Amino acid sequence: MIAKFIRHILILTAAVLCGVMLLNYWLDYYSVFRADIARINRNPYLFGYANINYLSMKTLIDNRDKYDSMLMGASRAGKIDPSSIRSGKYFNFWYPYAVPSRQLKEVRRLLEEKVSLKNIVVGFDNSSYLINPDSFNSISRSKLQFRYYPLTTLDTIRFYLIYLVMPPNSRTLQDVFGLHPRVLGPELKDNGALYERGQENKIAADPGAHVSSDRFTRPWPVVNTFRLQETLDDMKALKSLCDKKGIRLVLFLNPVHVTTYLYDSEKDFGNYLEFKRKLADIAPFYDFTGINSITTNNMYYYETSHYRTLVGDMILSKIVNGRPDLCPPDFGVLVTRENVESHLRTQREDFLKHKPAVAAVPSSGSGL
């Protein structure tokens, strides 16, 4: 009798588990079973769940003959549309919380997959050396959209199993089935670039309200686990790999809105300068941070973390398109071993001159 009861329980459990797995596979909230950019664009709520890291890797591997170059970075760099670059066929391989340790592994995997890479442009953030990438591969439901593309067979089994057996969520079901009012969400272009349709329309409708919004008084804090040396080691390895494979590597630092830029303590800002100093010893880079005509103008930002696509166009005009005349003269400095000390000295003086006496209240963001 007991054996029969246990057997029934096991059968019921297996049936429920199979049902959950089939439901998760069919709905595919996180777009890992159907990594389809068009599908995400059709339902604005899917973008909020989409695993962009997986989507980008899968798109590149499946279209290895379509692209021969890529732009890499976190969500700030995601706003850059590389279609204007004429030196290669670029894909924007961005995703939230992108850091050099993962990017190094991803470049290695793409090369193993015979993806042709002639050029790699990497955009760093003021959080690039402050994030521990291992924290995003936990089984926590809140991290499912940030899990990295699996790089080994065991990782692959574990990766898909987690998405198959996750318990259903009523809010997610309502979003996927479109039971909430539709909104004009972001659009992912075929080349991976992110276009903020809704926000751009709102800015165009009332530029004055956008510029004067109180969102620009709230800094965007960063996750702080301080991995400076590990990050630099990964950058050295990436530079060495690119040199070995004949890949042109271009580095730049994303422009940080002045409110977030000045929110750092003097100690944290000193660490940021040290990151730049040691980065210049690895390779030259373009620095778009600091107090300049772009970072102090709210019209160029969505909030105090993410700049608009037109800023991305300016960045490209200076670093790869050979049109520095299309970029303000005070926006973007090529930093080398020879000029790094004078550049950092100027940035430190500007920081101390403009830093407010009382820190602002931070945004709820996390420095993607």
N, C-alpha and C positions, 0 to 999 in steps of 0.2 A: 504493500500500500504506500509506504513511504517512498520506495523507489519509483513508483508510478508518479507520485506527486512531484518528486524532484525532476523526473523526466519531462513532465508537463511544464514545469517552471522554466526549464532549460529551453524547451521548444518555444515557449512564449517569449522568453528573453531574446532568443535568436531571431524570432519573427519581428519583434520590435526593433532590434538593432538593424536588421536588414531593411526595414521600412525607413528608419532614420537615414541610413546610408543612401538609399535610393532617392529620398527626398532631398538630401543635401547635394547629391550629384545632379539631380534635375534642376534644382533652383540655382545652385552654384553662386551663392552670394558673393564669394570672394574672387570669382573669375579665374579659378585655377584649373578647372576641368574644361572650360571653354574660354581660353585666353583670347578674347575677340574685342578689339577696340570698338568696332561698330556696335556691338551689343551693349557696351558700357555707355556709349553716347546716346543710345535709344532710351535708356532709363537713367535719369540723373541721380537716382538714389544708389544705383550700383557703383557709381564712382566712389562714393563714401566708404564702400566696403572693399573695393578692388585691391588686390595685392599687386601694386604697381611694380615691385621688384620682379615678381614672377612674370608678370605680363611683358615687361621690357625684355627680359632674358629670352623668353619663349618667342617673342616677335623677332628678335635679332637672329636667333638660331634657325627659325623657320624661314627667314628671308635673308639667308647668308649671302646670296648673290645680288641682293638689292642694295645693300649698304656696304660701304668700305671704310667708314669713319664714324666716330661717335663722340657725343658730348656727354660727360658724366657729372653728376652732382645730386644734391638733395632737392627739396621741393622749390627752393628759390631758383635754381638753375632750370627747373622744369618749365619755367615761363619763357625760356629762350627758344625761339623758332629757328632751327638751323637751316631752313630751306634757302636762305640767302647766301650760304657759303658755297663758293664755286670751286674750292680746292678739294672737294670730295663729296661723296653721297652720305650725308650725316643722319644718324638716328640719335635722338635725345634720350639717353639711357639714364633717366632720373628716377628717384624714388625717395620717399620720406626716410630721414635718418641715414642717408648714404654717408659712409665714412671710408677712408683709404684702405683699411684692412679688408673690407668686403670688396671694394672695387678692384683691388689687386687679385683676389681670388676669382672674381667674375671675368676679368680680362684673361686670366689663365684658362678658365673654362671655355671662353669664347674662342680662343686660339686652338684649344683641343678640338672644338667642334668645327674647325676649319672656317671660321668666320674671318673674312678678310678685313684687316685693320691697317689702314695707311696713316690715319690721324686719330689722335685721342686728345680731346680738350677737357680738362678737369676744372670744375669750379668748386672752390672750398668755401666753407662758412666759418664764422667765429665759433662754431660748435664742433668743427671737424675733429678736434683733438680732445673733446669733452664727452664723447658718447661711447659707451661700451656696447659694441654690436651684439655680443652674446646675450644681452638682456632681451633681445627681440625674438629669440627662438624658444621662448618658454611656451607651455601649452595653454597659458592663460587666454581666454576667449578674446580679451581686449587687444591681444597682440596678433591675432590671426591675420590681419591685413598687412602686418609688417614682417611676416616670416620670410626668410630669404629663400631664393631659388635653391633647391637641393643640389649639392655638388657630388654626392656619392650615391651608390645604390641603396645603402642603408638609410641615408637621409631621405631619399626619394620615397621609400616605403613608409617611413615615419611621417613624412610631409603630407602625403595624400590621405593616410589613415586618419590623421588629426582632423582634416577637413571633412572626412566622411562621417565620423562618429560624433562630431560636436552636437550638443543638444539643441533642438529647435528653439528659436527665439521669436516671440510674438511681434516685437517691433521690426525685426528683420523681415519677417514674413509680410507684414503690412507694407514695408517699403518695396520689396521685390514685386509684389502684386499690384503696386501702384494705388494703394488704398489711402495714401496721404495726398494732399494737393500737389500737383506737379509744379516744379520750379525749373527755371532755366539754369541748369548746372554747368559745370566746366565741360569743355570739349577736348578730348584727346585726339590730336591729329595723327595721321598715318605714320609720321616720322617721330612720334612719341611726345612731341611738344604739347604743353598744356595751355589751352586758351580759356581764360576766365570769362565766359560769355555773359553770365549774369552780372558780375561785378563791372565789366566794361560797359554794359548797357546802362547800369545805374550811374556810373560816373559821367557818361555822356549826357544823361538826362538832367543831372544837376551837379556840375563840377564844383560849384561853390560849397555845397553841402558836404561833398566828399573832402575837400581840402580842410574845412573847418571841423571835421568830425573829431570827437574826443578820443577816438580809437588811436589817434596819433600822439596822445599824451601817455599811452601805456606801453612801456617797453616789453619786448618779447624775450623772456629769459631762456637760458639754454640748460640742457641736462649737463651736470658737471660731475664727471668721474675722472677727469684729468689723465689722459693717456698721451701726453706729449711725445715722449720718446718712442713709444710703440707706433704712433702715427708717423713720425719722421722715418722710422725704420721701414715702414710699409711704403712710404713715398720713395725712399731710396731704391727699394726692390722694384717698384713700378717703373721708375726711371731706368734702372738697369735692364729690365725686361724689354722696355720699348727700344732702348738703344740696341739691344741684341737682335731684336726682330725687325729693326729698321722702321719703327713706327715714330712718326713725329708727335711729340708730346708738348702740349701748350697748357700752362697752368694760370689760373687767375683766382682772385679773392672776390667773392660776391659783395656788392655794396650793401652796407648795413644802414638802415634808417637811423638818423641822428639820435632819436630817443632811445633806441636800443643800444647804439654805439656808446653813448655816454652813461649808460646804466651800470656798466662794469665798475667794480671797485678798482682802486689804483693797482692793487696786487693782481687782480684778474686781467686788467688791461696790460700790465707788465708781462704776464704770461702770453698774452696774445702777440705782443711785440716780439717776444722770444721765439714764438712759433714762426713768425715771419723771418726773423733773423736766420734761423736754422734752415728754413725752407729755401732761402736765397742761396744757401751753401750747396743745396742739392741741385737746384735748377732756377733759372730766371722765372719770374712770374709777374703778372699784371695785378696791381693792387687798386681796386675800385672803392675801397673803404675810406673812411675819414670824414672830415667836415668839408663838403664840396657842394657844388650847385645842384647835384642830383639828390644826394642823401639828406639835404635839408629842405627839399621841396616835396610836400605831401602828394602832389599831383602824380609823382612818379611811383607811388606805392599803393598797395591795397590796404596795408596796415603796417605796423612797425617791424615786420619781418620780410614780407614778400614784395619784391618790386614788380612793376608791370612789364608786359611784353616789349613795349617801346624802349625800355631800359636795356633789355636783352639785346635789342637791335643795335643800340649804341655800343655795348660791350663787344659784339661781334665785329662791328665796323673798325674797332681799334685793334683787336687781337688777331683776327684771321682774314678780314676782308680788305685790309689795306686802305681804309678810308677814315683815318683819324679825324679828318675835317668834319665828319658827321657826328662827332662826339665832343662835348664840351672840353676845352683844354685842361680844366682842373679835375677832370674825371678820368682816372686811370693812369697809374704810373708804372712803367716797366722797372721792376726792382731786380737788381743784380748784386753780385758780391761787391762790386765796386761802389754802388751808391746806397746800399741797404742802411748803413749807419746814419747817413744824413737824412734819409727818408723817415726812418723810425724816430729820429730826434725831432723832426718837424711834427710827426703825428703825436708824439708825447706832449709837445708844447701846446698843440691845438686842443688835445684832450683835456689837459689841466686848465687851459684858459676857458673852455666852454662847459666843463662839467658842472652841473647844478649842485648847489649846496645841499639840497634835500632830494633824495631819490624818489622817483615817481613810483606809483603803484603798478606792479607788473601785469601784463596781459595774462590770460589763461593759456596762452600758447606755450610751445615747448621747443622752439628753435629748430624746426624741421629744415 
